[in-house]
């Protein structure tokens, strides 16, 4: 007899994601993941490298619960983007499994920053401030998690949030992100 908690049996809760789960997610969420990578990197080539690195990291992960595939994937995109932006020579933690993407993930032929024109107000932000804004506001990470991902102090992250809050008032006025971005 299988014990059920939170609507799932113990066996269902502990199923780990495999390559096909990540391929499926990358296909379903392609546009969203591309936008995230572009917002973080502001460079179509870097965004593509970011997504390929994230895909490689995801399929190399052996202990990701199927329930966490969407969150884990977005986190890998963020990690790869941070590595590319903060260290232009390339990420040091990308798993380099040969043929990891092997055509398994498709990209739109027009991977351009123009695809995210709605957020163009943030294009002129300093790099660190933009990363904080995208991670905290669009991805809804806590300030603490954002600071950990960026390898910076919580104080630096809060200061960046405050600077961005002053510079990006139009984004907050035009969307529902203002309440999430308010300093708590």
VOKE-107261 format. One record per residue: x, y, z of N, C-alpha, C in turn; residue in three letters. Coordinates in nm, 3 decimals, always signed. Atoms other than C-alpha are relative to their C-alpha. Last residue first. Layout:
// residues N
   n_east  n_north     n_up  ca_east  ca_north    ca_up   c_east  c_north     c_up  residuo
        X        Y        Z        X         Y        Z        X        Y        Z      ALA
...
***
This chain:
// residues 184
   n_east  n_north     n_up  ca_east  ca_north    ca_up   c_east  c_north     c_up  residuo
   +0.074   +0.051   -0.118   +1.055    +4.520   +0.247   +0.087   +0.004   +0.121      UNK
   -0.094   +0.043   -0.104   +1.179    +4.728   -0.043   -0.081   -0.040   +0.122      UNK
   -0.010   -0.093   -0.112   +0.909    +4.742   -0.309   +0.095   -0.057   +0.106      UNK
   -0.132   -0.061   -0.001   +0.985    +4.525   -0.610   +0.019   +0.096   +0.116      UNK
   -0.100   +0.103   -0.026   +0.695    +4.282   -0.572   +0.139   +0.062   +0.016      UNK
   +0.011   +0.054   -0.136   +0.442    +4.564   -0.532   +0.108   -0.101   +0.033      UNK
   -0.030   -0.097   -0.106   +0.577    +4.745   -0.840   -0.014   -0.058   +0.140      UNK
   -0.122   +0.035   -0.070   +0.578    +4.438   -1.067   +0.031   +0.094   +0.117      UNK
   +0.031   +0.036   -0.139   +0.212    +4.467   -1.168   +0.125   -0.033   +0.079      UNK
   +0.024   +0.142   -0.024   +0.293    +4.654   -1.483   -0.032   -0.025   +0.145      UNK
   +0.071   +0.063   +0.111   +0.302    +4.997   -1.640   -0.030   -0.148   +0.023      UNK
   +0.129   -0.065   +0.019   +0.391    +5.190   -1.324   -0.083   -0.072   -0.106      UNK
   +0.085   +0.030   -0.114   +0.668    +4.946   -1.232   -0.139   +0.062   -0.015      UNK
   +0.033   +0.142   +0.006   +0.821    +4.962   -1.577   -0.098   -0.034   +0.112      UNK
   +0.097   +0.023   +0.106   +0.797    +5.341   -1.577   -0.038   -0.146   -0.013      UNK
   +0.136   -0.029   -0.043   +0.964    +5.371   -1.240   -0.103   -0.029   -0.107      UNK
   +0.092   +0.076   +0.083   +1.279    +5.208   -1.369   -0.145   +0.019   +0.044      UNK
   -0.021   -0.018   +0.144   +1.548    +5.444   -1.250   -0.109   -0.063   -0.086      UNK
   +0.005   -0.142   +0.034   +1.451    +5.491   -0.882   +0.005   +0.022   -0.151      UNK
   +0.134   -0.049   -0.033   +1.365    +5.126   -0.830   -0.016   +0.147   -0.035      UNK
   +0.087   +0.037   +0.112   +1.685    +5.036   -1.011   -0.141   +0.050   +0.025      UNK
   -0.039   -0.081   +0.117   +1.892    +5.228   -0.759   -0.094   -0.028   -0.117      UNK
   +0.044   -0.138   -0.025   +1.698    +5.073   -0.469   +0.036   +0.091   -0.117      UNK
   +0.146   -0.003   +0.010   +1.739    +4.721   -0.606   -0.052   +0.142   +0.018      UNK
   +0.030   +0.006   +0.143   +2.110    +4.781   -0.657   -0.151   +0.006   -0.022      UNK
   -0.035   -0.131   +0.057   +2.139    +4.893   -0.294   -0.029   +0.004   -0.150      UNK
   +0.105   -0.094   -0.042   +1.951    +4.582   -0.182   +0.027   +0.139   -0.057      UNK
   +0.120   +0.035   +0.076   +2.187    +4.361   -0.384   -0.114   +0.095   +0.034      UNK
   -0.021   -0.040   +0.140   +2.498    +4.528   -0.249   -0.126   -0.021   -0.082      UNK
   -0.001   -0.147   +0.003   +2.363    +4.494   +0.109   +0.018   +0.052   -0.143      UNK
   +0.141   -0.039   -0.002   +2.282    +4.126   +0.055   -0.010   +0.152   -0.008      UNK
   +0.061   -0.014   -0.131   +2.644    +4.074   -0.035   -0.147   +0.040   -0.014      UNK
   -0.018   -0.134   -0.056   +2.746    +3.949   -0.375   -0.069   +0.005   +0.136      UNK
   -0.125   +0.003   -0.075   +2.796    +3.605   -0.528   +0.034   +0.136   +0.060      UNK
   -0.094   -0.096   +0.056   +2.528    +3.677   -0.788   +0.135   +0.000   +0.072      UNK
   -0.024   +0.033   +0.141   +2.330    +3.363   -0.706   +0.108   +0.090   -0.061      UNK
   -0.076   +0.125   +0.005   +2.370    +3.425   -0.332   +0.034   -0.039   -0.143      UNK
   -0.136   -0.030   -0.045   +2.261    +3.788   -0.361   +0.088   -0.125   -0.006      UNK
   -0.064   -0.075   +0.108   +1.957    +3.684   -0.564   +0.145   +0.030   +0.036      UNK
   -0.034   +0.096   +0.105   +1.864    +3.422   -0.306   +0.073   +0.067   -0.116      UNK
   -0.104   +0.088   -0.054   +1.881    +3.685   -0.030   +0.045   -0.101   -0.105      UNK
   -0.125   -0.076   +0.003   +1.685    +3.942   -0.230   +0.117   -0.087   +0.047      UNK
   -0.018   -0.089   -0.115   +1.414    +3.683   -0.281   +0.132   +0.074   -0.016      UNK
   -0.091   +0.053   -0.101   +1.362    +3.546   -0.630   +0.007   +0.099   +0.115      UNK
   +0.055   +0.004   -0.137   +1.053    +3.661   -0.815   +0.088   -0.073   +0.102      UNK
   -0.007   +0.139   -0.042   +1.176    +3.578   -1.168   -0.045   -0.022   +0.145      UNK
   +0.060   +0.088   +0.099   +1.066    +3.907   -1.321   -0.002   -0.145   +0.045      UNK
   +0.134   -0.043   +0.042   +1.124    +4.120   -1.015   -0.064   -0.099   -0.096      UNK
   +0.093   -0.025   -0.110   +1.412    +3.968   -0.820   -0.143   +0.031   -0.047      UNK
   +0.008   +0.115   -0.090   +1.613    +3.802   -1.098   -0.106   +0.022   +0.109      UNK
   +0.061   +0.114   +0.069   +1.541    +4.063   -1.364   -0.020   -0.117   +0.095      UNK
   +0.138   -0.029   +0.038   +1.604    +4.359   -1.136   -0.068   -0.121   -0.063      UNK
   +0.081   -0.002   -0.123   +1.915    +4.215   -0.974   -0.147   +0.020   -0.036      UNK
   +0.011   +0.138   -0.046   +2.061    +4.132   -1.315   -0.087   -0.009   +0.125      UNK
   +0.093   +0.069   +0.090   +1.982    +4.481   -1.442   -0.019   -0.145   +0.045      UNK
   +0.134   -0.046   -0.033   +2.150    +4.640   -1.138   -0.105   -0.071   -0.086      UNK
   +0.039   +0.060   -0.128   +2.462    +4.429   -1.189   -0.143   +0.038   +0.036      UNK
   +0.009   +0.146   +0.006   +2.491    +4.521   -1.557   -0.054   -0.063   +0.128      UNK
   -0.130   +0.066   -0.020   +2.426    +4.894   -1.522   -0.023   -0.151   +0.013      UNK
   -0.042   +0.016   -0.139   +2.081    +4.983   -1.651   +0.141   -0.059   +0.006      UNK
   -0.107   -0.094   -0.034   +2.050    +5.099   -2.009   +0.047   -0.009   +0.144      UNK
   -0.120   +0.022   +0.081   +1.856    +4.795   -2.129   +0.116   +0.089   +0.041      UNK
   -0.109   +0.052   -0.084   +1.607    +4.819   -1.839   +0.129   -0.020   -0.078      UNK
   -0.041   -0.098   -0.100   +1.367    +5.051   -2.016   +0.116   -0.051   +0.084      UNK
   -0.119   -0.072   +0.044   +1.364    +4.807   -2.309   +0.045   +0.107   +0.098      UNK
   -0.082   -0.027   -0.118   +1.130    +4.573   -2.122   +0.120   +0.087   -0.033      UNK
   +0.084   -0.049   -0.108   +0.852    +4.569   -2.379   +0.080   +0.036   +0.124      UNK
   +0.010   -0.146   +0.004   +1.114    +4.541   -2.651   -0.085   +0.055   +0.114      UNK
   +0.038   -0.036   -0.137   +1.187    +4.181   -2.557   -0.014   +0.151   +0.012      UNK
   +0.109   +0.087   -0.043   +1.195    +4.031   -2.905   -0.047   +0.034   +0.141      UNK
   +0.128   -0.059   +0.038   +1.400    +4.331   -3.015   -0.118   -0.084   +0.044      UNK
   +0.043   -0.078   -0.115   +1.692    +4.180   -2.821   -0.133   +0.067   -0.029      UNK
   -0.049   -0.137   -0.009   +1.715    +3.934   -3.103   -0.054   +0.069   +0.123      UNK
   -0.028   -0.023   -0.141   +1.696    +3.559   -3.135   +0.055   +0.141   +0.015      UNK
   -0.015   -0.143   -0.028   +1.544    +3.560   -3.484   +0.014   +0.024   +0.149      UNK
   -0.108   -0.056   +0.080   +1.604    +3.199   -3.591   +0.025   +0.147   +0.029      UNK
   +0.057   -0.081   +0.106   +1.397    +3.079   -3.298   +0.114   +0.057   -0.082      UNK
   +0.002   -0.141   -0.029   +1.591    +2.818   -3.110   -0.069   +0.071   -0.115      UNK
   +0.007   -0.087   +0.117   +1.540    +2.444   -3.106   -0.006   +0.145   +0.046      UNK
   +0.074   -0.122   -0.027   +1.653    +2.214   -2.832   +0.008   +0.090   -0.121      UNK
   +0.120   +0.031   -0.077   +1.742    +1.854   -2.899   -0.080   +0.124   +0.034      UNK
   +0.120   -0.034   +0.075   +1.980    +1.948   -3.180   -0.128   -0.026   +0.076      UNK
   +0.018   +0.090   +0.111   +2.261    +1.760   -3.009   -0.128   +0.027   -0.081      UNK
   +0.121   -0.055   +0.060   +2.216    +1.972   -2.695   -0.035   -0.075   -0.128      UNK
   +0.104   -0.018   -0.100   +2.446    +1.758   -2.487   -0.125   +0.060   -0.060      UNK
   +0.131   +0.021   +0.059   +2.643    +1.640   -2.791   -0.113   +0.020   +0.099      UNK
   +0.006   -0.008   +0.146   +2.959    +1.632   -2.583   -0.140   -0.036   -0.046      UNK
   +0.030   +0.130   +0.058   +2.897    +1.684   -2.213   -0.009   +0.018   -0.151      UNK
   -0.029   +0.004   +0.143   +3.055    +2.016   -2.127   -0.017   -0.141   -0.057      UNK
   -0.034   +0.138   +0.027   +2.896    +2.085   -1.791   +0.019   -0.014   -0.151      UNK
   +0.085   +0.069   +0.098   +2.896    +2.459   -1.752   +0.054   -0.141   -0.022      UNK
   +0.068   +0.116   -0.057   +3.068    +2.561   -1.429   -0.088   -0.074   -0.099      UNK
   -0.095   +0.101   -0.042   +3.336    +2.797   -1.559   -0.070   -0.126   +0.046      UNK
   +0.030   +0.062   -0.128   +3.109    +3.015   -1.762   +0.099   -0.110   +0.034      UNK
   +0.086   +0.118   +0.000   +3.263    +3.211   -2.041   -0.019   -0.058   +0.137      UNK
   -0.073   +0.108   +0.069   +3.531    +3.463   -2.127   -0.077   -0.130   +0.005      UNK
   +0.022   +0.011   +0.144   +3.272    +3.731   -2.044   +0.077   -0.112   -0.072      UNK
   -0.128   +0.051   +0.045   +3.283    +3.663   -1.669   -0.008   -0.026   -0.149      UNK
   -0.100   -0.040   -0.097   +3.006    +3.860   -1.499   +0.140   -0.046   -0.039      UNK
   -0.002   -0.146   -0.015   +2.775    +3.843   -1.798   +0.113   +0.044   +0.091      UNK
   -0.037   -0.063   +0.127   +2.849    +3.484   -1.900   +0.014   +0.151   +0.014      UNK
   -0.137   +0.036   +0.030   +2.848    +3.350   -1.543   +0.047   +0.067   -0.129      UNK
   -0.087   -0.072   -0.094   +2.534    +3.540   -1.458   +0.145   -0.029   -0.032      UNK
   -0.001   -0.140   +0.043   +2.365    +3.407   -1.772   +0.092   +0.082   +0.091      UNK
   -0.083   -0.009   +0.119   +2.464    +3.050   -1.686   +0.010   +0.144   -0.049      UNK
   -0.141   +0.026   -0.036   +2.329    +3.081   -1.334   +0.092   +0.015   -0.119      UNK
   -0.050   -0.115   -0.076   +2.004    +3.244   -1.454   +0.148   -0.020   +0.035      UNK
   -0.012   -0.109   +0.096   +1.945    +2.977   -1.719   +0.059   +0.122   +0.070      UNK
   -0.119   +0.028   +0.080   +2.021    +2.709   -1.459   +0.020   +0.107   -0.107      UNK
   -0.117   -0.030   -0.085   +1.769    +2.868   -1.222   +0.129   -0.025   -0.078      UNK
   -0.014   -0.145   -0.003   +1.507    +2.869   -1.498   +0.121   +0.041   +0.084      UNK
   -0.042   -0.045   +0.132   +1.566    +2.498   -1.554   +0.022   +0.151   -0.002      UNK
   -0.142   +0.034   +0.017   +1.552    +2.414   -1.184   +0.052   +0.053   -0.133      UNK
   -0.079   -0.090   -0.085   +1.222    +2.596   -1.142   +0.149   -0.022   -0.019      UNK
   +0.011   -0.140   +0.047   +1.061    +2.420   -1.440   +0.086   +0.097   +0.081      UNK
   -0.061   -0.023   +0.131   +1.207    +2.075   -1.352   -0.015   +0.145   -0.046      UNK
   -0.085   -0.118   -0.003   +1.116    +2.090   -0.981   +0.063   +0.034   -0.135      UNK
   +0.078   -0.117   -0.041   +0.819    +1.854   -0.985   +0.081   +0.129   -0.011      UNK
   +0.079   -0.042   +0.116   +1.021    +1.599   -1.183   -0.082   +0.125   +0.032      UNK
   +0.134   +0.056   +0.000   +1.263    +1.587   -0.891   -0.076   +0.053   -0.121      UNK
   +0.102   -0.103   +0.003   +1.617    +1.683   -0.980   -0.135   -0.069   -0.007      UNK
   +0.087   +0.008   -0.118   +1.878    +1.432   -0.869   -0.100   +0.114   +0.007      UNK
   +0.056   +0.134   -0.020   +2.076    +1.338   -1.177   -0.098   -0.006   +0.116      UNK
   +0.050   +0.009   -0.137   +2.156    +1.679   -1.315   -0.067   -0.135   +0.018      UNK
   -0.106   +0.061   -0.081   +2.360    +1.641   -1.635   -0.045   -0.019   +0.145      UNK
   -0.001   +0.144   +0.030   +2.044    +1.701   -1.839   +0.111   -0.073   +0.075      UNK
   +0.124   +0.068   -0.038   +1.993    +2.032   -1.663   +0.007   -0.150   -0.027      UNK
   +0.001   +0.015   -0.145   +2.353    +2.150   -1.686   -0.123   -0.078   +0.046      UNK
   -0.103   +0.098   -0.036   +2.361    +2.082   -2.058   +0.001   -0.024   +0.151      UNK
   +0.050   +0.131   +0.042   +2.032    +2.267   -2.108   +0.099   -0.110   +0.039      UNK
   +0.105   +0.037   -0.095   +2.159    +2.561   -1.904   -0.056   -0.138   -0.034      UNK
   -0.064   +0.037   -0.127   +2.478    +2.572   -2.110   -0.102   -0.044   +0.103      UNK
   -0.066   +0.129   +0.026   +2.277    +2.566   -2.434   +0.070   -0.048   +0.128      UNK
   +0.102   +0.105   +0.008   +2.051    +2.838   -2.298   +0.061   -0.137   -0.025      UNK
   +0.060   +0.016   -0.133   +2.340    +3.061   -2.190   -0.101   -0.116   -0.001      UNK
   -0.099   +0.076   -0.078   +2.524    +3.012   -2.519   -0.054   -0.031   +0.139      UNK
   -0.001   +0.136   +0.057   +2.205    +3.124   -2.699   +0.099   -0.088   +0.077      UNK
   +0.126   +0.063   -0.043   +2.168    +3.424   -2.468   -0.005   -0.144   -0.051      UNK
   -0.019   +0.042   -0.140   +2.535    +3.510   -2.523   -0.125   -0.070   +0.052      UNK
   -0.097   +0.110   +0.001   +2.480    +3.512   -2.899   +0.024   -0.052   +0.142      UNK
   +0.057   +0.124   +0.055   +2.160    +3.718   -2.868   +0.096   -0.120   +0.001      UNK
   -0.080   +0.034   +0.116   +2.317    +3.975   -2.633   -0.052   -0.132   -0.056      UNK
   +0.017   -0.107   +0.100   +2.127    +4.158   -2.363   +0.081   -0.025   -0.127      UNK
   -0.127   -0.020   +0.072   +2.262    +3.895   -2.118   -0.002   +0.119   -0.094      UNK
   -0.117   +0.008   -0.086   +1.993    +3.881   -1.848   +0.130   +0.035   -0.072      UNK
   +0.007   -0.106   -0.101   +1.701    +4.004   -2.052   +0.124   +0.002   +0.088      UNK
   -0.026   -0.128   +0.065   +1.809    +3.786   -2.343   -0.006   +0.115   +0.099      UNK
   -0.143   -0.006   +0.034   +1.835    +3.473   -2.127   +0.035   +0.133   -0.065      UNK
   -0.076   -0.010   -0.125   +1.491    +3.539   -1.977   +0.149   +0.013   -0.030      UNK
   +0.017   -0.137   -0.051   +1.341    +3.605   -2.317   +0.079   +0.020   +0.127      UNK
   -0.079   -0.089   +0.085   +1.490    +3.283   -2.454   -0.011   +0.144   +0.049      UNK
   -0.140   +0.019   -0.036   +1.352    +3.087   -2.158   +0.091   +0.091   -0.083      UNK
   -0.022   -0.054   -0.134   +1.004    +3.229   -2.209   +0.146   -0.010   +0.042      UNK
   +0.010   -0.146   +0.009   +1.007    +3.162   -2.582   +0.032   +0.065   +0.134      UNK
   -0.106   -0.057   +0.082   +1.134    +2.805   -2.544   -0.003   +0.153   -0.001      UNK
   -0.029   -0.131   -0.057   +0.901    +2.709   -2.259   +0.106   +0.076   -0.079      UNK
   +0.122   -0.070   -0.044   +0.736    +2.411   -2.425   +0.025   +0.143   +0.039      UNK
   +0.086   -0.019   +0.117   +1.046    +2.295   -2.616   -0.123   +0.082   +0.037      UNK
   -0.065   -0.098   +0.086   +1.283    +2.351   -2.323   -0.083   +0.026   -0.126      UNK
   +0.016   -0.133   -0.058   +1.035    +2.172   -2.098   +0.064   +0.107   -0.087      UNK
   +0.141   -0.040   +0.009   +1.011    +1.870   -2.325   -0.021   +0.140   +0.055      UNK
   +0.023   -0.031   +0.142   +1.389    +1.848   -2.360   -0.142   +0.050   -0.018      UNK
   -0.061   -0.131   +0.028   +1.419    +1.872   -1.981   -0.019   +0.041   -0.146      UNK
   +0.075   -0.101   -0.075   +1.173    +1.590   -1.920   +0.054   +0.140   -0.028      UNK
   +0.124   -0.030   +0.074   +1.328    +1.383   -2.200   -0.086   +0.103   +0.073      UNK
   -0.025   -0.083   +0.118   +1.673    +1.408   -2.038   -0.130   +0.040   -0.070      UNK
   -0.100   +0.049   +0.093   +1.554    +1.267   -1.709   +0.012   +0.096   -0.118      UNK
   +0.012   -0.043   +0.139   +1.373    +1.403   -1.410   +0.112   -0.060   -0.083      UNK
   -0.099   -0.097   +0.047   +1.371    +1.211   -1.088   -0.018   +0.028   -0.148      UNK
   -0.043   +0.028   +0.137   +1.067    +1.046   -0.941   +0.094   +0.110   -0.044      UNK
   -0.144   +0.016   +0.011   +1.062    +1.096   -0.565   +0.046   -0.042   -0.139      UNK
   -0.073   -0.118   -0.050   +0.717    +1.243   -0.522   +0.150   -0.011   -0.026      UNK
   +0.019   -0.110   +0.093   +0.555    +0.978   -0.744   +0.081   +0.123   +0.042      UNK
   -0.073   +0.031   +0.123   +0.701    +0.692   -0.538   -0.010   +0.114   -0.100      UNK
   -0.143   -0.016   -0.027   +0.585    +0.849   -0.210   +0.081   -0.026   -0.126      UNK
   -0.056   +0.110   -0.076   +0.233    +0.880   -0.349   +0.150   +0.026   +0.020      UNK
   -0.092   +0.085   +0.076   +0.103    +1.215   -0.455   +0.053   -0.110   +0.090      UNK
   +0.055   +0.042   +0.127   -0.197    +1.425   -0.347   +0.091   -0.090   -0.083      UNK
   +0.011   -0.112   +0.092   -0.013    +1.612   -0.074   -0.042   -0.046   -0.139      UNK
   -0.012   -0.128   -0.068   +0.078    +1.290   +0.097   -0.006   +0.107   -0.107      UNK
   +0.022   -0.119   +0.082   -0.027    +0.944   -0.018   +0.009   +0.124   +0.088      UNK
   +0.043   -0.112   -0.082   +0.118    +0.627   +0.141   -0.013   +0.124   -0.089      UNK
   -0.081   -0.121   +0.015   +0.138    +0.336   -0.101   -0.060   +0.114   +0.083      UNK
   +0.084   -0.118   +0.000   +0.000    +0.000   +0.000   +0.088   +0.124   +0.000      UNK
***
